[in-house]
């Protein structure tokens, strides 16, 4: 593929150009309502200009080129080789060259990697159940949310200082902010990708915005009032939009600046009827994934907000409790109350790997990658252990006592280093880091 075209794809310029052509074509053909809808959904200026019939000309040329290549024996799919890019609706995602190819069959016993030993430390506790946690994108901060409606913000460097055996400067307090502004338990949290903003979703039907750069701020400075229990939240990588997974079966897409809510245009065609347990954007925002209480997961186009890959019964009739993309966006990792963790290929919806040997049937259990995506972590409820699999071989390689009183409700791994956090019904928050 031409280097300049690859650069355009990586920066998202090609997609914006296509959107502009569509908006211009619809408007020039007096399809004003459709033009406005596409412009709004794709964040494209309504007054964008393009030569008359430019879209038709490009499509005609593309079809002619495709016919010509096919007649020469070249597969049509080879016309634009995106170096392994995965189509999702009208999105194409370049694959990092160092990405792990999980589609490879590699189940040879003895080839699994060893999970490094970790130490854990109780770093704080809430007044009630610690329900959720999230790392900031740079790994410098952790936020936790509780049934007691509070949110705690930790500075990771202070947690590490606290864990040093020879700390000489007296007690270290890793909690740098505590926020109180919800009236019901916190379900999920997320950090803005560029700004010092933390959002929370809660059972009080709200999404609240906190500025953690202000040491005296204890309450939200902005609030989105949803119509349902907000179970999950996720910022778009641009920070301009956010997703809310709620008791409503369709994810709610919000414009952060206007708070306008968008729902998918084909919502009537979807069979989804269950609440969403988790929603997560892919690394570029080109796609997002939902895990629902009916056991299904669904992959959505980040531009059109259309469900492009429904996987019904991904976890049978049991709840799908978590779902997230790999960094290269080619695969989705899901966890369910059927006591399985599964890896799915985005392009086909094919089940690639299944990770078994841990029982989780009661809590909203998470399955997460470590920072290098070499390992997958989850919990085993009967043994109260953090369970680790080799991501490539699907072999269980470690089981670590959680050190919680009762099973952890939530695991969240740092995006930048060998460290993770666990939260539990015992109200405690524990920090885990590799022993060097």
ZIKA-V677257 format. One record per residue. N is the residue number from 1. RES is the residue in one small letter. PSI is psi in whole degrees, -180 to 180 (none if undefined). OMEGA is omega in radians with two decimals (999 if undefined). Layout:
N_RES_PSI_OMEGA / N_RES_PSI_OMEGA
This chain:
1_x_142_3.13 / 2_x_137_-3.05 / 3_x_-37_-3.13 / 4_x_-38_3.10 / 5_x_-39_3.11 / 6_x_-42_3.12 / 7_x_-41_3.12 / 8_x_-43_3.13 / 9_x_-46_-3.09 / 10_x_-35_-3.09 / 11_x_-4_3.11 / 12_x_8_-3.09 / 13_x_-37_-3.10 / 14_x_-42_-3.14 / 15_x_-42_3.12 / 16_x_-36_3.11 / 17_x_-42_3.12 / 18_x_-45_3.12 / 19_x_-43_3.13 / 20_x_-40_3.11 / 21_x_-40_-3.14 / 22_x_-47_3.13 / 23_x_-46_-3.13 / 24_x_-42_-3.13 / 25_x_-46_-3.14 / 26_x_-43_-3.13 / 27_x_-42_-3.10 / 28_x_-18_3.10 / 29_x_21_3.05 / 30_x_23_3.06 / 31_x_66_-2.96 / 32_x_-38_-3.14 / 33_x_-44_3.12 / 34_x_-40_3.13 / 35_x_-43_3.14 / 36_x_-40_-3.13 / 37_x_-45_-3.14 / 38_x_-43_3.13 / 39_x_-42_-3.14 / 40_x_-44_-3.09 / 41_x_-31_-3.07 / 42_x_3_-3.13 / 43_x_42_3.12 / 44_x_135_3.10 / 45_x_134_-3.10 / 46_x_-25_-3.11 / 47_x_18_3.13 / 48_x_143_-3.06 / 49_x_145_3.05 / 50_x_151_3.10 / 51_x_147_3.14 / 52_x_134_3.09 / 53_x_21_-3.12 / 54_x_-41_3.14 / 55_x_-44_3.13 / 56_x_-41_3.13 / 57_x_-44_-3.12 / 58_x_-40_3.10 / 59_x_-43_3.13 / 60_x_-44_3.12 / 61_x_-40_3.13 / 62_x_-42_3.11 / 63_x_-40_3.11 / 64_x_-42_3.12 / 65_x_-38_3.12 / 66_x_-45_3.11 / 67_x_-40_-3.13 / 68_x_-43_-3.14 / 69_x_-41_3.12 / 70_x_-39_3.13 / 71_x_-24_3.12 / 72_x_0_3.11 / 73_x_8_3.09 / 74_x_124_3.12 / 75_x_141_-3.13 / 76_x_-32_-3.11 / 77_x_-13_-3.14 / 78_x_-2_-3.11 / 79_x_-42_3.11 / 80_x_89_-3.13 / 81_x_104_-3.04 / 82_x_29_3.07 / 83_x_44_3.09 / 84_x_14_-3.13 / 85_x_147_-3.10 / 86_x_121_3.10 / 87_x_141_3.03 / 88_x_98_-3.02 / 89_x_-121_3.10 / 90_x_21_-3.11 / 91_x_146_3.01 / 92_x_133_-3.00 / 93_x_117_3.08 / 94_x_142_-3.10 / 95_x_127_3.07 / 96_x_144_-3.07 / 97_x_-24_-3.12 / 98_x_14_-3.12 / 99_x_145_3.08 / 100_x_132_3.10 / 101_x_94_-3.09 / 102_x_-12_3.14 / 103_x_-13_3.08 / 104_x_141_3.06 / 105_x_113_-3.09 / 106_x_76_-3.09 / 107_x_22_-3.10 / 108_x_125_3.14 / 109_x_142_-3.13 / 110_x_-9_-3.12 / 111_x_-1_-3.12 / 112_x_151_3.08 / 113_x_156_3.09 / 114_x_133_3.11 / 115_x_126_-3.09 / 116_x_151_3.09 / 117_x_141_3.13 / 118_x_151_2.96 / 119_x_149_3.14 / 120_x_155_-3.12 / 121_x_135_2.99 / 122_x_120_-3.05 / 123_x_-22_3.09 / 124_x_173_3.01 / 125_x_151_3.06 / 126_x_176_3.11 / 127_x_-9_3.08 / 128_x_-167_-3.04 / 129_x_132_3.00 / 130_x_111_-2.90 / 131_x_-28_-3.01 / 132_x_163_-3.14 / 133_x_156_3.09 / 134_x_137_3.00 / 135_x_149_2.97 / 136_x_158_-3.09 / 137_x_-31_3.13 / 138_x_1_3.09 / 139_x_8_-3.07 / 140_x_-22_-3.06 / 141_x_155_3.02 / 142_x_137_3.02 / 143_x_141_3.07 / 144_x_147_3.13 / 145_x_153_-2.97 / 146_x_163_2.98 / 147_x_-26_3.14 / 148_x_5_3.08 / 149_x_4_3.14 / 150_x_159_3.04 / 151_x_129_3.09 / 152_x_139_3.09 / 153_x_125_-3.11 / 154_x_146_2.98 / 155_x_120_-3.01 / 156_x_-38_-3.13 / 157_x_-34_3.12 / 158_x_-33_3.06 / 159_x_-44_3.14 / 160_x_-39_3.09 / 161_x_-39_3.12 / 162_x_-32_-3.07 / 163_x_-11_3.13 / 164_x_132_-3.10 / 165_x_-29_-3.05 / 166_x_27_3.12 / 167_x_124_-3.00 / 168_x_-3_-3.02 / 169_x_22_3.14 / 170_x_-173_-3.10 / 171_x_137_3.09 / 172_x_130_-3.13 / 173_x_103_-3.07 / 174_x_-18_3.11 / 175_x_115_-3.08 / 176_x_-17_3.08 / 177_x_147_2.95 / 178_x_127_-3.09 / 179_x_138_3.08 / 180_x_107_3.08 / 181_x_1_3.09 / 182_x_157_3.10 / 183_x_-5_3.13 / 184_x_168_-3.08 / 185_x_147_3.10 / 186_x_133_3.14 / 187_x_-35_-3.05 / 188_x_163_-3.09 / 189_x_159_2.98 / 190_x_151_3.11 / 191_x_142_3.02 / 192_x_140_-3.06 / 193_x_-21_-3.12 / 194_x_-31_-3.01 / 195_x_168_3.13 / 196_x_60_-3.11 / 197_x_133_3.07 / 198_x_134_3.07 / 199_x_153_3.13 / 200_x_143_3.02 / 201_x_138_-3.01 / 202_x_172_-3.14 / 203_x_-8_3.11 / 204_x_15_3.06 / 205_x_21_-3.10 / 206_x_156_2.92 / 207_x_124_-3.05 / 208_x_146_-3.09 / 209_x_127_3.12 / 210_x_135_3.07 / 211_x_105_-3.05 / 212_x_5_3.02 / 213_x_-17_-3.11 / 214_x_114_-3.03 / 215_x_-23_-3.10 / 216_x_-9_-3.10 / 217_x_129_3.11 / 218_x_-12_-3.08 / 219_x_162_-3.11 / 220_x_147_3.08 / 221_x_-11_3.04 / 222_x_151_-3.12 / 223_x_133_2.95 / 224_x_124_3.09 / 225_x_109_3.11 / 226_x_179_3.14 / 227_x_-1_-3.06 / 228_x_168_2.97 / 229_x_122_-3.10 / 230_x_105_-3.05 / 231_x_-28_-3.03 / 232_x_147_3.11 / 233_x_150_3.14 / 234_x_126_3.07 / 235_x_140_2.91 / 236_x_145_-3.12 / 237_x_-22_3.08 / 238_x_-19_-3.07 / 239_x_0_-3.08 / 240_x_-15_-3.10 / 241_x_159_3.03 / 242_x_154_3.11 / 243_x_144_3.03 / 244_x_124_2.97 / 245_x_127_-3.00 / 246_x_-170_3.03 / 247_x_-13_3.02 / 248_x_142_-3.04 / 249_x_-10_-3.13 / 250_x_131_3.11 / 251_x_143_3.14 / 252_x_122_3.13 / 253_x_122_-3.10 / 254_x_138_2.92 / 255_x_120_-3.06 / 256_x_-29_-3.08 / 257_x_-38_-3.07 / 258_x_-15_-3.07 / 259_x_13_3.06 / 260_x_138_-3.11 / 261_x_133_3.12 / 262_x_139_3.01 / 263_x_153_-3.12 / 264_x_143_-3.11 / 265_x_-24_-3.09 / 266_x_29_-3.08 / 267_x_-32_-3.14 / 268_x_-24_-3.10 / 269_x_-16_-3.07 / 270_x_147_3.13 / 271_x_-1_-3.09 / 272_x_128_-3.14 / 273_x_-2_-3.03 / 274_x_157_3.10 / 275_x_155_-3.14 / 276_x_123_3.12 / 277_x_-35_-3.12 / 278_x_145_3.04 / 279_x_136_-3.13 / 280_x_136_3.02 / 281_x_154_2.94 / 282_x_173_-3.00 / 283_x_-26_3.11 / 284_x_-9_-3.07 / 285_x_3_3.13 / 286_x_-21_3.13 / 287_x_163_2.91 / 288_x_160_-3.05 / 289_x_145_3.08 / 290_x_145_3.02 / 291_x_127_-2.96 / 292_x_163_-3.08 / 293_x_-16_3.10 / 294_x_7_3.11 / 295_x_-1_-3.10 / 296_x_156_2.89 / 297_x_153_-3.09 / 298_x_137_3.09 / 299_x_130_-3.02 / 300_x_147_3.04 / 301_x_126_-3.07 / 302_x_-15_3.14 / 303_x_-48_-3.08 / 304_x_-12_-3.08 / 305_x_30_3.10 / 306_x_142_3.04 / 307_x_113_-3.06 / 308_x_-13_3.12 / 309_x_83_3.06 / 310_x_135_3.07 / 311_x_87_-3.12 / 312_x_142_3.10 / 313_x_31_3.13 / 314_x_-33_3.08 / 315_x_39_3.14 / 316_x_-137_3.10 / 317_x_5_-3.14 / 318_x_155_-3.12 / 319_x_137_2.87 / 320_x_119_-2.96 / 321_x_-22_3.09 / 322_x_157_3.07 / 323_x_139_3.11 / 324_x_157_3.13 / 325_x_153_2.86 / 326_x_165_-3.08 / 327_x_-33_-3.13 / 328_x_-2_3.06 / 329_x_15_3.13 / 330_x_-18_-3.06 / 331_x_156_3.06 / 332_x_132_3.08 / 333_x_127_-3.14 / 334_x_156_3.12 / 335_x_146_-3.11 / 336_x_169_3.12 / 337_x_10_2.98 / 338_x_11_3.13 / 339_x_33_3.05 / 340_x_152_2.95 / 341_x_132_-3.00 / 342_x_150_3.10 / 343_x_126_-3.04 / 344_x_142_3.06 / 345_x_124_-3.07 / 346_x_-44_-3.04 / 347_x_-28_-3.06 / 348_x_-19_-3.03 / 349_x_12_-3.08 / 350_x_138_3.02 / 351_x_118_-3.06 / 352_x_-46_-3.12 / 353_x_154_3.10 / 354_x_133_-3.08 / 355_x_115_-3.05 / 356_x_173_3.12 / 357_x_7_3.06 / 358_x_136_-3.12 / 359_x_122_3.03 / 360_x_104_-3.07 / 361_x_-9_-3.00 / 362_x_-49_-3.01 / 363_x_166_3.08 / 364_x_74_-2.99 / 365_x_145_3.09 / 366_x_148_2.90 / 367_x_128_-3.04 / 368_x_150_2.98 / 369_x_153_2.90 / 370_x_180_-2.98 / 371_x_-26_-3.13 / 372_x_-5_-3.09 / 373_x_21_3.04 / 374_x_-24_-3.06 / 375_x_156_3.06 / 376_x_135_-3.11 / 377_x_141_3.01 / 378_x_-164_-3.11 / 379_x_153_3.01 / 380_x_113_-3.02 / 381_x_-46_-3.10 / 382_x_-39_-3.09 / 383_x_-8_-3.09 / 384_x_49_-3.12 / 385_x_152_2.88 / 386_x_121_-3.06 / 387_x_141_-3.10 / 388_x_133_3.04 / 389_x_150_2.88 / 390_x_122_-3.02 / 391_x_-33_-3.06 / 392_x_-41_-3.10 / 393_x_-14_-3.10 / 394_x_18_3.10 / 395_x_135_3.07 / 396_x_122_-3.01 / 397_x_-10_-3.14 / 398_x_152_3.00 / 399_x_115_-3.03 / 400_x_129_3.04 / 401_x_133_-3.02 / 402_x_-23_-3.07 / 403_x_10_2.98 / 404_x_154_2.96 / 405_x_99_-2.97 / 406_x_169_-3.01 / 407_x_140_3.04 / 408_x_141_3.10 / 409_x_-25_-2.94 / 410_x_137_2.97 / 411_x_140_3.07 / 412_x_126_-3.08 / 413_x_146_3.07 / 414_x_141_3.10 / 415_x_-7_-2.99 / 416_x_-12_-3.08 / 417_x_172_-3.11 / 418_x_77_-3.14 / 419_x_147_3.07 / 420_x_170_-3.12 / 421_x_147_3.08 / 422_x_146_3.14 / 423_x_147_-3.05 / 424_x_172_3.05 / 425_x_-17_3.11 / 426_x_9_3.08 / 427_x_-6_-2.99 / 428_x_156_3.03 / 429_x_125_-3.14 / 430_x_140_3.10 / 431_x_133_-3.12 / 432_x_136_3.05 / 433_x_153_-3.12 / 434_x_140_3.07 / 435_x_116_-3.08 / 436_x_none_999
